[in-house]
Amino acid sequence: MGWVADELRARIEAGLSPTRLDVIDESAQHRGHMGENPEGESHFRVVVWAPGFATMSRVERTRAVLGAAGDLVSKGRVHALSVEARVD
């Protein structure tokens, strides 16, 4: 994994204190698609297990993960982020 995946992992861990976090770089599956970064690390899937999700709806969980990712997503370094936010 590269620096974007490492930074994404660090932000989610700091923001949500997950018990388990999988960060999967799916960029290679999107070569030639809009939003692809030739340097890679543009499309990710994260699977997050966190105790704090217990009181949140599915939408709130996704928003929490996107909020933790912050400007990696909002400023476009990560073009696509698929989120599976599971209750621990």
A tleap script that builds the chain and sets N, CA, C and O, in Angstrom:
source leaprc.protein.ff14SB
mol = sequence {
  NMET GLY TRP VAL ALA ASP GLU LEU ARG ALA
  ARG ILE GLU ALA GLY LEU SER PRO THR ARG
  LEU ASP VAL ILE ASP GLU SER ALA GLN HIE
  ARG GLY HIE MET GLY GLU ASN PRO GLU GLY
  GLU SER HIE PHE ARG VAL VAL VAL TRP ALA
  PRO GLY PHE ALA THR MET SER ARG VAL GLU
  ARG THR ARG ALA VAL LEU GLY ALA ALA GLY
  ASP LEU VAL SER LYS GLY ARG VAL HIE ALA
  LEU SER VAL GLU ALA ARG VAL CASP
}
set mol.1.N position { 0.840 -1.188 0.000 }
set mol.1.CA position { 0.000 0.000 0.000 }
set mol.1.C position { 0.877 1.240 0.000 }
set mol.1.O position { 2.005 1.231 0.494 }
set mol.2.N position { 0.342 2.283 -0.554 }
set mol.2.CA position { 1.084 3.534 -0.644 }
set mol.2.C position { 0.662 4.536 0.412 }
set mol.2.O position { -0.040 4.216 1.371 }
set mol.3.N position { 1.119 5.764 0.197 }
set mol.3.CA position { 0.898 6.800 1.211 }
set mol.3.C position { -0.576 7.155 1.378 }
set mol.3.O position { -1.004 7.474 2.488 }
set mol.4.N position { -1.363 7.109 0.304 }
set mol.4.CA position { -2.779 7.466 0.416 }
set mol.4.C position { -3.498 6.429 1.282 }
set mol.4.O position { -4.274 6.795 2.165 }
set mol.5.N position { -3.252 5.160 1.039 }
set mol.5.CA position { -3.862 4.101 1.852 }
set mol.5.C position { -3.425 4.224 3.303 }
set mol.5.O position { -4.236 4.073 4.217 }
set mol.6.N position { -2.146 4.498 3.514 }
set mol.6.CA position { -1.643 4.660 4.883 }
set mol.6.C position { -2.312 5.836 5.581 }
set mol.6.O position { -2.684 5.743 6.751 }
set mol.7.N position { -2.463 6.939 4.861 }
set mol.7.CA position { -3.094 8.128 5.441 }
set mol.7.C position { -4.584 7.882 5.701 }
set mol.7.O position { -5.118 8.313 6.723 }
set mol.8.N position { -5.249 7.194 4.778 }
set mol.8.CA position { -6.659 6.859 4.958 }
set mol.8.C position { -6.829 5.993 6.209 }
set mol.8.O position { -7.717 6.241 7.025 }
set mol.9.N position { -5.988 4.993 6.353 }
set mol.9.CA position { -6.025 4.122 7.529 }
set mol.9.C position { -5.804 4.926 8.811 }
set mol.9.O position { -6.547 4.770 9.779 }
set mol.10.N position { -4.793 5.777 8.817 }
set mol.10.CA position { -4.463 6.561 10.015 }
set mol.10.C position { -5.622 7.473 10.418 }
set mol.10.O position { -5.936 7.597 11.602 }
set mol.11.N position { -6.251 8.104 9.436 }
set mol.11.CA position { -7.364 9.015 9.744 }
set mol.11.C position { -8.572 8.275 10.299 }
set mol.11.O position { -9.202 8.739 11.250 }
set mol.12.N position { -8.898 7.132 9.716 }
set mol.12.CA position { -10.046 6.367 10.197 }
set mol.12.C position { -9.763 5.819 11.592 }
set mol.12.O position { -10.641 5.840 12.454 }
set mol.13.N position { -8.557 5.335 11.821 }
set mol.13.CA position { -8.205 4.838 13.151 }
set mol.13.C position { -8.277 5.951 14.189 }
set mol.13.O position { -8.795 5.743 15.286 }
set mol.14.N position { -7.766 7.120 13.857 }
set mol.14.CA position { -7.772 8.239 14.799 }
set mol.14.C position { -9.192 8.738 15.070 }
set mol.14.O position { -9.521 9.105 16.198 }
set mol.15.N position { -10.023 8.750 14.043 }
set mol.15.CA position { -11.363 9.305 14.185 }
set mol.15.C position { -12.403 8.364 14.749 }
set mol.15.O position { -13.370 8.804 15.370 }
set mol.16.N position { -12.213 7.051 14.536 }
set mol.16.CA position { -13.276 6.112 14.892 }
set mol.16.C position { -12.853 4.996 15.849 }
set mol.16.O position { -13.706 4.255 16.336 }
set mol.17.N position { -11.583 4.864 16.120 }
set mol.17.CA position { -11.070 3.804 17.004 }
set mol.17.C position { -11.675 2.437 16.678 }
set mol.17.O position { -12.273 1.802 17.546 }
set mol.18.N position { -11.523 1.987 15.442 }
set mol.18.CA position { -12.125 0.706 15.072 }
set mol.18.C position { -11.415 -0.473 15.730 }
set mol.18.O position { -10.233 -0.402 16.065 }
set mol.19.N position { -12.168 -1.560 15.906 }
set mol.19.CA position { -11.560 -2.794 16.402 }
set mol.19.C position { -10.931 -3.570 15.250 }
set mol.19.O position { -10.025 -4.379 15.452 }
set mol.20.N position { -11.420 -3.313 14.048 }
set mol.20.CA position { -10.836 -3.900 12.849 }
set mol.20.C position { -11.057 -2.941 11.692 }
set mol.20.O position { -12.105 -2.302 11.591 }
set mol.21.N position { -10.059 -2.846 10.818 }
set mol.21.CA position { -10.142 -1.960 9.664 }
set mol.21.C position { -9.403 -2.594 8.503 }
set mol.21.O position { -8.211 -2.885 8.599 }
set mol.22.N position { -10.108 -2.807 7.410 }
set mol.22.CA position { -9.496 -3.287 6.178 }
set mol.22.C position { -9.549 -2.159 5.158 }
set mol.22.O position { -10.621 -1.622 4.881 }
set mol.23.N position { -8.409 -1.801 4.603 }
set mol.23.CA position { -8.319 -0.792 3.547 }
set mol.23.C position { -7.836 -1.518 2.301 }
set mol.23.O position { -6.720 -2.038 2.268 }
set mol.24.N position { -8.680 -1.551 1.279 }
set mol.24.CA position { -8.379 -2.294 0.065 }
set mol.24.C position { -8.278 -1.314 -1.102 }
set mol.24.O position { -9.221 -0.576 -1.389 }
set mol.25.N position { -7.132 -1.315 -1.764 }
set mol.25.CA position { -6.915 -0.460 -2.933 }
set mol.25.C position { -7.474 -1.182 -4.156 }
set mol.25.O position { -6.939 -2.209 -4.572 }
set mol.26.N position { -8.543 -0.650 -4.726 }
set mol.26.CA position { -9.184 -1.239 -5.894 }
set mol.26.C position { -8.899 -0.441 -7.161 }
set mol.26.O position { -9.594 -0.599 -8.165 }
set mol.27.N position { -7.892 0.407 -7.121 }
set mol.27.CA position { -7.587 1.297 -8.240 }
set mol.27.C position { -7.318 0.542 -9.539 }
set mol.27.O position { -7.738 0.986 -10.607 }
set mol.28.N position { -6.632 -0.581 -9.461 }
set mol.28.CA position { -6.293 -1.334 -10.664 }
set mol.28.C position { -7.543 -1.791 -11.419 }
set mol.28.O position { -7.503 -1.962 -12.637 }
set mol.29.N position { -8.640 -1.986 -10.705 }
set mol.29.CA position { -9.886 -2.413 -11.342 }
set mol.29.C position { -10.567 -1.274 -12.099 }
set mol.29.O position { -11.547 -1.497 -12.809 }
set mol.30.N position { -10.051 -0.056 -11.947 }
set mol.30.CA position { -10.692 1.126 -12.526 }
set mol.30.C position { -9.804 1.841 -13.532 }
set mol.30.O position { -10.049 3.003 -13.857 }
set mol.31.N position { -8.783 1.167 -14.024 }
set mol.31.CA position { -7.904 1.786 -15.025 }
set mol.31.C position { -8.723 2.196 -16.244 }
set mol.31.O position { -9.534 1.426 -16.757 }
set mol.32.N position { -8.494 3.416 -16.689 }
set mol.32.CA position { -9.200 3.931 -17.844 }
set mol.32.C position { -10.542 4.563 -17.524 }
set mol.32.O position { -11.169 5.158 -18.401 }
set mol.33.N position { -10.991 4.444 -16.289 }
set mol.33.CA position { -12.263 5.054 -15.899 }
set mol.33.C position { -12.044 6.503 -15.486 }
set mol.33.O position { -10.934 6.905 -15.138 }
set mol.34.N position { -13.108 7.267 -15.530 }
set mol.34.CA position { -13.044 8.645 -15.077 }
set mol.34.C position { -12.616 8.680 -13.610 }
set mol.34.O position { -13.085 7.885 -12.796 }
set mol.35.N position { -11.729 9.603 -13.291 }
set mol.35.CA position { -11.272 9.754 -11.922 }
set mol.35.C position { -10.048 8.939 -11.598 }
set mol.35.O position { -9.499 9.046 -10.502 }
set mol.36.N position { -9.612 8.120 -12.544 }
set mol.36.CA position { -8.421 7.313 -12.293 }
set mol.36.C position { -7.204 8.217 -12.215 }
set mol.36.O position { -7.039 9.116 -13.040 }
set mol.37.N position { -6.365 7.986 -11.241 }
set mol.37.CA position { -5.115 8.709 -11.104 }
set mol.37.C position { -4.023 7.798 -11.643 }
set mol.37.O position { -3.875 6.677 -11.158 }
set mol.38.N position { -3.249 8.246 -12.635 }
set mol.38.CA position { -2.202 7.385 -13.203 }
set mol.38.C position { -1.189 6.898 -12.170 }
set mol.38.O position { -0.530 5.879 -12.378 }
set mol.39.N position { -1.064 7.619 -11.062 }
set mol.39.CA position { -0.155 7.214 -9.994 }
set mol.39.C position { -0.765 6.102 -9.130 }
set mol.39.O position { -0.076 5.526 -8.287 }
set mol.40.N position { -2.039 5.803 -9.333 }
set mol.40.CA position { -2.729 4.787 -8.530 }
set mol.40.C position { -3.345 5.394 -7.289 }
set mol.40.O position { -3.356 6.613 -7.113 }
set mol.41.N position { -3.854 4.536 -6.437 }
set mol.41.CA position { -4.458 4.936 -5.162 }
set mol.41.C position { -5.567 5.971 -5.321 }
set mol.41.O position { -5.543 7.027 -4.689 }
set mol.42.N position { -6.530 5.654 -6.166 }
set mol.42.CA position { -7.650 6.566 -6.379 }
set mol.42.C position { -8.995 5.957 -5.994 }
set mol.42.O position { -9.955 6.683 -5.736 }
set mol.43.N position { -9.065 4.637 -5.953 }
set mol.43.CA position { -10.309 3.934 -5.649 }
set mol.43.C position { -10.059 2.950 -4.501 }
set mol.43.O position { -9.195 2.078 -4.593 }
set mol.44.N position { -10.823 3.102 -3.428 }
set mol.44.CA position { -10.631 2.260 -2.251 }
set mol.44.C position { -11.951 1.689 -1.759 }
set mol.44.O position { -13.026 2.233 -2.010 }
set mol.45.N position { -11.831 0.583 -1.057 }
set mol.45.CA position { -12.948 0.021 -0.290 }
set mol.45.C position { -12.437 -0.142 1.130 }
set mol.45.O position { -11.345 -0.667 1.348 }
set mol.46.N position { -13.224 0.307 2.093 }
set mol.46.CA position { -12.870 0.116 3.492 }
set mol.46.C position { -13.976 -0.663 4.183 }
set mol.46.O position { -15.163 -0.441 3.945 }
set mol.47.N position { -13.555 -1.577 5.041 }
set mol.47.CA position { -14.482 -2.315 5.888 }
set mol.47.C position { -14.059 -1.989 7.314 }
set mol.47.O position { -12.931 -2.263 7.721 }
set mol.48.N position { -14.991 -1.396 8.067 }
set mol.48.CA position { -14.676 -0.871 9.389 }
set mol.48.C position { -15.623 -1.467 10.425 }
set mol.48.O position { -16.842 -1.447 10.256 }
set mol.49.N position { -15.047 -1.993 11.491 }
set mol.49.CA position { -15.831 -2.468 12.643 }
set mol.49.C position { -15.521 -1.533 13.802 }
set mol.49.O position { -14.360 -1.380 14.182 }
set mol.50.N position { -16.549 -0.906 14.367 }
set mol.50.CA position { -16.319 0.029 15.469 }
set mol.50.C position { -17.477 -0.030 16.462 }
set mol.50.O position { -18.640 -0.075 16.059 }
set mol.51.N position { -17.167 -0.031 17.751 }
set mol.51.CA position { -18.217 -0.045 18.766 }
set mol.51.C position { -19.140 1.174 18.664 }
set mol.51.O position { -20.337 1.072 18.934 }
set mol.52.N position { -18.589 2.309 18.280 }
set mol.52.CA position { -19.376 3.534 18.189 }
set mol.52.C position { -20.485 3.486 17.152 }
set mol.52.O position { -21.396 4.312 17.180 }
set mol.53.N position { -20.417 2.526 16.236 }
set mol.53.CA position { -21.449 2.414 15.209 }
set mol.53.C position { -22.765 1.859 15.752 }
set mol.53.O position { -23.788 1.931 15.072 }
set mol.54.N position { -22.753 1.311 16.959 }
set mol.54.CA position { -23.933 0.643 17.510 }
set mol.54.C position { -25.155 1.548 17.580 }
set mol.54.O position { -26.280 1.075 17.424 }
set mol.55.N position { -24.955 2.825 17.809 }
set mol.55.CA position { -26.077 3.746 17.944 }
set mol.55.C position { -26.349 4.540 16.665 }
set mol.55.O position { -27.184 5.444 16.661 }
set mol.56.N position { -25.653 4.209 15.595 }
set mol.56.CA position { -25.782 4.966 14.341 }
set mol.56.C position { -26.546 4.179 13.286 }
set mol.56.O position { -26.509 2.949 13.247 }
set mol.57.N position { -27.235 4.919 12.438 }
set mol.57.CA position { -27.864 4.297 11.268 }
set mol.57.C position { -26.769 3.998 10.242 }
set mol.57.O position { -25.633 4.448 10.388 }
set mol.58.N position { -27.114 3.248 9.221 }
set mol.58.CA position { -26.150 2.935 8.169 }
set mol.58.C position { -25.622 4.209 7.495 }
set mol.58.O position { -24.432 4.309 7.194 }
set mol.59.N position { -26.492 5.156 7.266 }
set mol.59.CA position { -26.085 6.421 6.654 }
set mol.59.C position { -25.138 7.191 7.579 }
set mol.59.O position { -24.134 7.740 7.125 }
set mol.60.N position { -25.456 7.229 8.864 }
set mol.60.CA position { -24.592 7.923 9.829 }
set mol.60.C position { -23.216 7.267 9.913 }
set mol.60.O position { -22.210 7.961 10.066 }
set mol.61.N position { -23.162 5.952 9.817 }
set mol.61.CA position { -21.875 5.249 9.841 }
set mol.61.C position { -21.026 5.644 8.639 }
set mol.61.O position { -19.836 5.933 8.768 }
set mol.62.N position { -21.656 5.650 7.475 }
set mol.62.CA position { -20.934 6.029 6.259 }
set mol.62.C position { -20.437 7.464 6.360 }
set mol.62.O position { -19.298 7.757 5.997 }
set mol.63.N position { -21.285 8.355 6.851 }
set mol.63.CA position { -20.876 9.756 7.017 }
set mol.63.C position { -19.716 9.882 7.997 }
set mol.63.O position { -18.829 10.714 7.804 }
set mol.64.N position { -19.717 9.069 9.042 }
set mol.64.CA position { -18.624 9.107 10.020 }
set mol.64.C position { -17.309 8.689 9.371 }
set mol.64.O position { -16.270 9.300 9.619 }
set mol.65.N position { -17.354 7.661 8.549 }
set mol.65.CA position { -16.136 7.209 7.861 }
set mol.65.C position { -15.659 8.278 6.874 }
set mol.65.O position { -14.468 8.585 6.819 }
set mol.66.N position { -16.577 8.837 6.103 }
set mol.66.CA position { -16.210 9.897 5.157 }
set mol.66.C position { -15.672 11.123 5.889 }
set mol.66.O position { -14.734 11.767 5.420 }
set mol.67.N position { -16.260 11.440 7.030 }
set mol.67.CA position { -15.767 12.558 7.828 }
set mol.67.C position { -14.358 12.312 8.323 }
set mol.67.O position { -13.530 13.223 8.335 }
set mol.68.N position { -14.083 11.087 8.731 }
set mol.68.CA position { -12.733 10.757 9.194 }
set mol.68.C position { -11.731 10.827 8.044 }
set mol.68.O position { -10.590 11.246 8.236 }
set mol.69.N position { -12.154 10.420 6.861 }
set mol.69.CA position { -11.265 10.484 5.683 }
set mol.69.C position { -10.969 11.924 5.289 }
set mol.69.O position { -9.908 12.222 4.740 }
set mol.70.N position { -11.912 12.811 5.571 }
set mol.70.CA position { -11.713 14.249 5.365 }
set mol.70.C position { -11.365 14.650 3.948 }
set mol.70.O position { -12.002 14.216 2.988 }
set mol.71.N position { -10.344 15.488 3.830 }
set mol.71.CA position { -10.025 16.068 2.534 }
set mol.71.C position { -9.392 15.089 1.545 }
set mol.71.O position { -9.223 15.437 0.376 }
set mol.72.N position { -9.043 13.895 1.970 }
set mol.72.CA position { -8.600 12.892 0.995 }
set mol.72.C position { -9.721 12.625 -0.011 }
set mol.72.O position { -9.473 12.415 -1.198 }
set mol.73.N position { -10.950 12.638 0.486 }
set mol.73.CA position { -12.105 12.420 -0.379 }
set mol.73.C position { -12.638 13.750 -0.894 }
set mol.73.O position { -12.860 13.902 -2.095 }
set mol.74.N position { -12.845 14.705 -0.013 }
set mol.74.CA position { -13.496 15.960 -0.414 }
set mol.74.C position { -12.682 16.772 -1.414 }
set mol.74.O position { -13.250 17.523 -2.208 }
set mol.75.N position { -11.365 16.633 -1.386 }
set mol.75.CA position { -10.533 17.371 -2.344 }
set mol.75.C position { -10.076 16.497 -3.505 }
set mol.75.O position { -9.270 16.923 -4.332 }
set mol.76.N position { -10.596 15.269 -3.563 }
set mol.76.CA position { -10.428 14.454 -4.749 }
set mol.76.C position { -9.205 13.564 -4.850 }
set mol.76.O position { -9.025 12.920 -5.883 }
set mol.77.N position { -8.352 13.490 -3.836 }
set mol.77.CA position { -7.221 12.556 -3.950 }
set mol.77.C position { -7.735 11.128 -4.043 }
set mol.77.O position { -7.203 10.320 -4.804 }
set mol.78.N position { -8.777 10.816 -3.265 }
set mol.78.CA position { -9.476 9.540 -3.387 }
set mol.78.C position { -10.731 9.821 -4.203 }
set mol.78.O position { -11.627 10.541 -3.762 }
set mol.79.N position { -10.783 9.247 -5.389 }
set mol.79.CA position { -11.912 9.499 -6.288 }
set mol.79.C position { -13.163 8.736 -5.846 }
set mol.79.O position { -14.278 9.253 -5.918 }
set mol.80.N position { -12.959 7.498 -5.387 }
set mol.80.CA position { -14.098 6.675 -4.978 }
set mol.80.C position { -13.758 5.918 -3.702 }
set mol.80.O position { -12.677 5.344 -3.572 }
set mol.81.N position { -14.692 5.926 -2.768 }
set mol.81.CA position { -14.503 5.221 -1.519 }
set mol.81.C position { -15.775 4.441 -1.209 }
set mol.81.O position { -16.822 5.022 -0.924 }
set mol.82.N position { -15.669 3.127 -1.268 }
set mol.82.CA position { -16.768 2.243 -0.910 }
set mol.82.C position { -16.625 1.933 0.578 }
set mol.82.O position { -15.543 1.586 1.051 }
set mol.83.N position { -17.734 2.063 1.306 }
set mol.83.CA position { -17.675 1.920 2.768 }
set mol.83.C position { -18.610 0.798 3.229 }
set mol.83.O position { -19.795 0.777 2.898 }
set mol.84.N position { -18.046 -0.125 3.996 }
set mol.84.CA position { -18.826 -1.095 4.758 }
set mol.84.C position { -18.541 -0.808 6.215 }
set mol.84.O position { -17.452 -1.097 6.709 }
set mol.85.N position { -19.509 -0.244 6.898 }
set mol.85.CA position { -19.322 0.127 8.312 }
set mol.85.C position { -20.163 -0.822 9.149 }
set mol.85.O position { -21.392 -0.785 9.098 }
set mol.86.N position { -19.499 -1.665 9.913 }
set mol.86.CA position { -20.174 -2.727 10.644 }
set mol.86.C position { -20.099 -2.488 12.150 }
set mol.86.O position { -19.124 -1.941 12.665 }
set mol.87.N position { -21.140 -2.907 12.828 }
set mol.87.CA position { -21.175 -2.809 14.277 }
set mol.87.C position { -20.282 -3.899 14.851 }
set mol.87.O position { -20.348 -5.061 14.450 }
set mol.88.N position { -19.454 -3.496 15.791 }
set mol.88.CA position { -18.532 -4.443 16.436 }
set mol.88.C position { -19.292 -5.299 17.420 }
set mol.88.O position { -18.703 -6.162 18.071 }
savepdb mol mol.pdb
quit
